[in-house]
Structure formats: structure tokens, C-alpha cells
Amino acid sequence: MGKMTLLEMTQDILSDMVSDEVNSIDDTVEAQSVANIIKTTYYSMLANRNWPHTRKLVQLEASGDVNRPNYVRLPSSLKELVSIEYDCKKLGAVNSEYKELKYKYPDEFLRMVSQRKSGDANVKTVTDFSGVKLLILTDKAPEYYTSFDDDYVVFDSYDSAIDTTIVQGKTGCIAYITPTWVRTNEAVPDLPVDAFPALLSEAKSASFYNIKQMTNEKEEIKSGKQSRWLARKAWRTHGGVRTEDYGRRGKR
């Protein structure tokens, strides 16, 4: 099985349910229901693991708020942040100097910045959305980051001699992104080709149960097999799950 459009999957499921044939996902109420079930199944599959094809290079969204110059926002589509790099080029330097920033847990971050002295010339008192005061260095590029609310990323410092706030264009991140669902007949769900049998089987099983109030044991078995296969084989560039042989040297 190759990749299928939303209409092709809807038609396949309706055919197995012995329902009316359609030429569009909006031709009948039942077709609309099946298309919605495919969407729900798709997002459920995305949520179950970090799919390699959703790992992207992204930039964080600058707040542009001079009152919180060390704050940037995570894109709404971001599922999991893997790493952050920032251009730490010093004033007068010609070349960019990207460095990977170090993550600190919120309590560690708070303890670190609380040790600074608010009266020092290179320290700015920044008020978090919660009202808590953070002592942020203003004379160096960021080195550490955290997040208190899983929405904003907070840096420990910024270089006010170069920028008034953290700059979006200087961020470079690796993150897992949730793809956008497109609801058209020709739309192809953003999944690897190997995942389409599982998507179709799970959506078919859910459609039988939700629309026909029936169970389809054949599709449930097929769906389970496909899910177990995908759990072993997620990465295209790796050979699946690595297993240890613990030094055993039996016949191959």
C-alpha cells in the first residue's frame, strides 16, 4: 500500500462498511464522519511517538517586549523542543558564533539567577508573568534557558550592547512539529508510507464502532500488527530498534 488521499481512504472505509459510494468527502453525512474519524486517528498516531519526519529546524518567536527582553515564545505547532542554538557573536565581530544553549530545570534556573545582585550595572530585574522577579545579565549572550509555563522560553542573559531583546533570527532549534491537517479530497496525511496501513486500519476499526455500532475484529488485529511494526521501525535512516547481543556468538 502506498500513500492515500483523504478521499481514497474515506471511499475504502465506506466500501467495507457497505455504505453509499461517494465522489467527495462531503457527499454524505457518513462520509464526513469517516473523514473526521481519519483526522482523529491521524492526530492520535502523531501523539503516540515523535515521528522522525516531523523533526524540523525552527526558530523561536521573539517577544519583542523590552520589559521581558530574555523571553521568546514556542511556536504553537511545536510538540517537543530538542535543542536551541543562539548566535553569540560579540559586538564588532564579523562572523556569527552559534553555540548550543544549556537547559536548566526551572528550580535550578531560578536558584542560579537569584544569586545575582540586583544593584549591579549588568543586571536587569525582569518580572515573569507570575510576578516573580528574575535577575538577568545584560552584558553577555545567553548561555542557559528554561521554561516555567511550557509556552515561553526564558534565557538567563542577553547582550544589550547589540540587541534590546533576544532576536528571533539568531535562534536555531531542532524540534518535533505537529503537521497541519488539510481537509480536502486530494489531501494526503503527513505520515511515512509505512504508516498508512496502520492509519487506515485504525480509522476503519473506529468507523465501524462509531458509525455502525459494530466491531471489526479483522481490522483490529491488523491495526495491532501495524502498530507493533511501526514501534520497531520509526526511523528511515536507522535500522529500527538496536538490540544487544551481550557477547553471545551462536550460529547466525
Beta strands, then each sheet from edge to edge (+ up, - down):
strand 1: 55-58
strand 2: 61-62
strand 3: 71-73
strand 4: 78-87
strand 5: 98-100
strand 6: 102-103
strand 7: 123-127
strand 8: 133-137
strand 9: 144-146
strand 10: 152-155
strand 11: 171-177
sheet 1: 1+ 11- 4+ 5-
sheet 2: 2+ 3- 10+ 9- 6-
sheet 3: 7+ 8-
end
